[in-house]
Amino acid sequence: MHLHDVWFVLIAVLWTGYFFLEGFDFGIGVLTKLLARDRAERRVLINTIGPVWDGNEVWLLTAGGATFAAFPDWYATLFSGFYLPLLVILVCLIVRGVAFEYRAKRDDERWQRNWEHAIFWTSLLPAFLWGVAFADMVHGVKIDAHKEYVGGLWDLLHGYALLGGLVTLALFTFHGAVFASLKTVGPIRERARAAATRIGAVAAVLALAFLIWTQADSGNGRSLVALIVAALALALALGANAAGREGWSFAFSGVTIAATVALFFLSLFPDVMPSSLDSAWSLTVSNASATPYTLRIMTWCAAIATPLVLLYQGWTYWVFRKRIGTQHIAAAAAQSAERPLEGAR
């Protein structure tokens, strides 16, 4: 196996980690409008991801940086051809981060409601657009002999790509609902579990149709294995959720997302961006990669830094592993109200 093959696998792993972690982030953001009934419950949902959402986005930065360094032609074609969708995603992620930080800066209902609207839309749009982008990459786009995208925006918004967007949106929202049931207590936990059942059923129908379409269009024997794993994991996630086993349900929903991402990359290999104009013009792991020397340096850096990052992020999740509910919000508010009195004494 060549180093460019190794880095293709590593980039696939990075995207898998990002969608696994940011997937429930996006799902929680969408559920702030679909699940929470008042400000306290919306705050509970936001607090479930409050300590981790920014760390989850590190996986995106690393995946983008690794693509830039290991496959510069892939990066250039992807980010120029998909400029507008990726710009929308970038703006959403910026606004979403600001919304998380600024929502609680003022105890004003209108102020908080506006930021909550921002959290909802900036979670929903990226969850949908990432699916569109990856579906386009697998399906093939208009790339010419100079490795340049020559299509337009509307060439990216065909039926297969739009279905891919709906699949990621549904899977991430299901993943978020299961995470909410795992991290909360009280009535919101029960409603999260019920919502996961409904959303999971919709996700199952959409995902099955999309995965079969992908396998028929560009699949192979390896991707067929990923399809079977994704379908079985989603069924097990739904079953575990129905049985009240939130931990197992979350694990299986994560496996579903991981297997779906694996299906994308296994369907692509050895291409990284197939050309729909001429297969000879497709970007591959060999013709789009950096020099062997660059890949060797990157491999050493990744071998040293990656375990440290994984240990730190794992420790973060361990520290913030406990469940929360509206009673914790009320207790925190009461403590906050008492502090000025204590200072006055």
C-alpha positions in Angstrom: 0.0 0.0 0.0 1.4 3.4 -1.0 1.3 6.4 1.3 -1.3 8.2 -0.8 -3.6 5.2 -0.2 -2.9 5.4 3.6 -3.8 9.1 3.6 -7.0 8.4 1.7 -7.9 6.0 4.5 -6.9 8.5 7.2 -9.0 11.3 5.6 -11.9 8.9 5.5 -11.4 8.2 9.2 -11.3 12.0 9.9 -14.6 12.6 8.1 -16.1 9.6 9.9 -15.1 11.1 13.3 -16.4 14.5 12.3 -19.8 13.1 11.2 -20.1 10.9 14.2 -19.4 13.7 16.6 -20.8 16.7 14.8 -23.7 14.6 13.7 -25.3 14.6 17.1 -24.3 18.3 17.5 -26.3 19.1 14.5 -29.1 16.9 15.6 -29.3 18.6 19.0 -29.4 22.0 17.2 -32.4 20.8 15.1 -34.1 19.3 18.1 -34.1 22.7 20.0 -37.1 23.5 17.9 -38.7 20.1 17.5 -38.3 18.6 21.0 -37.9 21.4 23.6 -41.1 23.0 24.8 -39.8 26.0 26.7 -36.6 27.9 27.3 -35.4 25.7 30.1 -35.6 22.6 28.0 -33.9 24.3 25.1 -31.1 25.2 27.5 -30.9 21.6 28.7 -30.4 20.4 25.1 -27.8 23.1 24.4 -26.0 22.3 27.6 -25.7 18.6 26.5 -23.3 19.7 23.8 -22.0 22.9 25.4 -18.6 21.5 26.6 -17.9 19.5 23.4 -19.3 21.1 20.3 -16.2 23.2 19.5 -13.9 20.2 20.0 -16.0 18.2 17.6 -15.3 20.7 14.9 -11.6 20.1 15.2 -12.2 17.0 13.2 -13.4 19.1 10.3 -10.4 21.4 10.4 -8.1 18.4 10.5 -9.9 16.7 7.6 -9.7 19.9 5.5 -6.0 20.4 6.4 -5.1 16.8 5.7 -6.8 17.0 2.3 -5.0 20.3 1.5 -1.6 18.8 2.3 -2.0 15.2 1.1 -4.2 15.8 -2.0 -3.8 19.4 -3.1 -5.5 18.9 -6.4 -8.5 17.3 -4.7 -8.7 20.2 -2.3 -8.4 22.8 -5.0 -11.1 21.2 -7.2 -13.4 20.5 -4.3 -13.3 23.9 -2.7 -13.5 25.8 -6.0 -16.2 23.7 -7.5 -18.3 23.5 -4.4 -17.5 27.0 -3.4 -21.1 28.3 -2.7 -22.3 25.3 -0.6 -19.1 25.2 1.4 -19.3 28.9 1.9 -22.8 28.5 3.3 -21.6 25.7 5.6 -18.7 27.9 6.8 -21.0 30.9 7.5 -23.4 28.6 9.4 -20.6 27.2 11.5 -19.4 30.7 12.4 -22.9 32.0 13.3 -23.6 28.7 15.2 -20.6 29.2 17.4 -21.5 32.8 18.1 -25.1 31.7 18.9 -23.9 29.2 21.5 -21.7 31.8 23.2 -24.0 34.8 23.0 -27.4 33.2 23.7 -27.0 33.5 27.5 -25.3 36.9 27.5 -28.6 38.6 28.2 -31.6 37.4 30.2 -34.0 38.6 27.6 -36.6 36.3 25.9 -36.4 38.0 22.5 -32.6 38.0 22.5 -32.4 34.3 23.4 -35.2 33.3 21.0 -33.3 34.9 18.1 -30.1 33.1 18.9 -32.1 29.9 19.2 -33.5 30.4 15.7 -29.9 30.8 14.6 -28.8 27.6 16.3 -31.7 25.7 14.6 -31.0 26.9 11.0 -27.2 26.8 11.3 -27.5 23.2 12.4 -30.1 22.1 9.8 -28.4 23.6 6.8 -24.9 22.1 7.2 -26.4 18.7 8.1 -28.2 18.8 4.7 -25.4 20.4 2.6 -22.8 17.9 3.8 -24.9 15.1 2.4 -25.4 17.0 -0.9 -21.6 17.5 -1.2 -20.6 14.0 -0.5 -23.3 12.6 -2.8 -22.0 14.8 -5.6 -18.4 13.6 -5.0 -19.5 9.9 -5.2 -21.8 10.4 -8.2 -19.3 12.4 -10.2 -19.1 16.1 -11.2 -18.1 18.0 -14.3 -14.3 18.0 -14.2 -12.2 18.7 -17.3 -8.8 17.5 -18.4 -7.2 20.3 -16.4 -8.7 19.0 -13.1 -11.0 22.0 -12.9 -14.7 21.9 -12.2 -16.6 23.3 -15.2 -20.2 22.9 -14.0 -22.5 25.3 -12.2 -24.4 25.4 -8.9 -27.5 23.7 -10.3 -25.4 20.8 -11.6 -24.8 19.9 -7.9 -28.5 19.9 -7.0 -29.8 16.8 -8.8 -32.1 14.2 -7.3 -29.4 11.9 -6.0 -27.5 14.7 -4.2 -30.7 16.1 -2.7 -31.6 12.6 -1.4 -28.1 12.4 0.1 -28.7 15.7 1.9 -32.0 14.4 3.3 -30.3 11.2 4.5 -27.5 13.0 6.4 -30.1 15.4 7.9 -32.3 12.6 9.0 -29.5 10.4 10.3 -27.9 13.3 12.3 -31.2 14.3 13.8 -31.8 10.7 14.8 -28.3 10.5 16.2 -29.0 13.8 18.1 -32.3 12.5 19.5 -30.6 9.3 20.8 -27.8 11.5 22.3 -30.5 13.7 24.0 -32.1 10.6 25.6 -28.7 9.4 26.7 -27.7 12.8 28.3 -31.0 14.0 29.9 -33.4 13.0 32.6 -37.1 13.6 33.2 -39.8 14.2 30.6 -37.4 15.5 27.9 -35.6 12.2 28.0 -38.8 10.3 27.3 -39.8 12.7 24.5 -36.3 12.4 23.0 -36.7 8.6 22.9 -40.1 8.9 21.3 -38.8 11.4 18.8 -35.8 9.1 18.0 -38.3 6.3 17.1 -40.2 8.5 14.7 -37.1 10.2 13.2 -35.3 6.9 13.0 -38.1 5.3 10.9 -37.9 8.2 8.4 -34.1 8.0 8.4 -34.3 4.2 7.7 -36.5 4.6 4.6 -34.4 7.5 3.2 -31.1 5.8 4.0 -32.0 2.5 2.5 -33.1 4.1 -0.7 -30.0 6.2 -0.9 -27.6 3.4 0.0 -29.1 1.0 -2.6 -28.9 3.8 -5.2 -25.3 4.4 -4.4 -24.4 0.7 -4.5 -26.2 0.3 -7.9 -24.6 3.5 -9.3 -21.0 3.3 -8.2 -20.6 0.5 -5.6 -18.4 -2.6 -5.4 -18.0 -5.6 -3.2 -16.4 -3.6 -0.4 -19.1 -0.9 -0.4 -21.7 -3.7 -0.3 -20.3 -4.8 3.1 -20.6 -1.2 4.3 -24.2 -1.0 3.1 -25.1 -4.2 5.0 -23.4 -2.9 8.2 -25.2 0.4 7.9 -28.6 -1.2 7.5 -28.1 -3.7 10.3 -26.7 -1.0 12.7 -29.6 1.3 12.0 -32.1 -1.5 12.7 -30.3 -2.3 16.0 -30.2 1.3 17.0 -34.0 1.5 16.5 -34.5 -1.7 18.5 -32.2 -0.6 21.3 -34.0 2.8 21.5 -37.4 1.0 21.7 -36.0 -1.1 24.6 -34.7 1.9 26.5 -31.1 1.0 26.0 -29.9 4.5 25.1 -26.2 3.7 25.3 -26.4 0.9 22.8 -28.8 2.9 20.6 -26.2 5.7 20.4 -23.4 3.3 19.7 -25.4 1.7 16.8 -26.5 5.0 15.4 -22.8 6.0 15.4 -22.0 2.8 13.5 -24.7 3.6 11.0 -23.1 7.0 10.3 -19.6 5.5 10.2 -20.7 2.7 7.8 -22.4 5.3 5.5 -19.2 7.4 5.3 -17.3 4.2 4.7 -19.7 3.5 1.8 -18.9 6.9 0.3 -15.2 6.4 0.4 -15.2 2.7 -0.6 -17.4 3.6 -3.6 -14.9 6.4 -4.5 -11.6 4.5 -4.3 -9.3 4.8 -6.2 -10.9 8.0 -7.3 -11.3 11.0 -5.0 -13.5 13.0 -7.4 -14.8 11.2 -10.4 -15.4 13.2 -13.6 -18.8 12.8 -15.2 -17.4 14.1 -18.5 -14.7 11.5 -19.0 -13.5 8.9 -16.6 -9.9 9.6 -17.7 -10.2 13.1 -16.3 -11.2 11.8 -12.8 -9.0 12.8 -9.8 -7.5 9.7 -8.2 -5.4 9.0 -5.2 -2.3 8.9 -7.4 -2.8 11.9 -9.7 -4.1 14.2 -7.0 -1.7 13.5 -4.2 1.3 15.4 -2.9 4.9 14.3 -3.2 6.0 11.1 -1.3 8.3 13.3 0.9 5.4 15.5 2.0 3.3 12.4 2.8 6.1 10.9 4.8 6.5 14.1 6.9 2.7 14.2 7.4 2.6 10.6 8.5 5.2 11.2 11.3 3.4 14.3 12.5 0.0 12.4 12.5 1.5 9.5 14.4 2.7 11.8 17.2 -0.2 14.2 17.5 -3.2 12.0 16.8 -3.0 9.9 20.0 -2.7 13.1 22.2 -5.8 14.7 20.6 -7.8 11.5 21.0 -6.8 11.2 24.7 -7.7 14.8 25.4 -11.1 14.6 23.6 -11.9 11.3 25.3 -11.1 12.9 28.7 -13.4 15.8 27.9 -16.3 13.4 27.2 -15.5 11.5 30.4 -15.6 14.6 32.6 -18.9 15.8 31.1 -20.6 12.3 31.1 -23.4 12.9 33.5 -27.0 13.5 32.6 -28.8 16.9 33.1 -32.4 18.0 33.3 -34.5 21.1 33.9 -33.9 20.8 37.7 -30.2 21.4 37.2 -31.1 24.6 35.2 -33.3 25.8 38.0 -30.6 25.0 40.6 -28.0 26.9 38.6 -30.3 29.9 38.2 -31.0 29.9 41.9 -27.3 29.9 42.7 -26.6 32.7 40.3 -29.4 34.8 41.9 -27.8 34.2 45.4 -24.3 35.4 44.5 -25.0 39.2 44.5 -26.5 38.8 48.0 -23.5 36.9 49.2 -21.3 39.6 47.8 -23.3 42.3 49.5 -22.9 40.7 52.9 
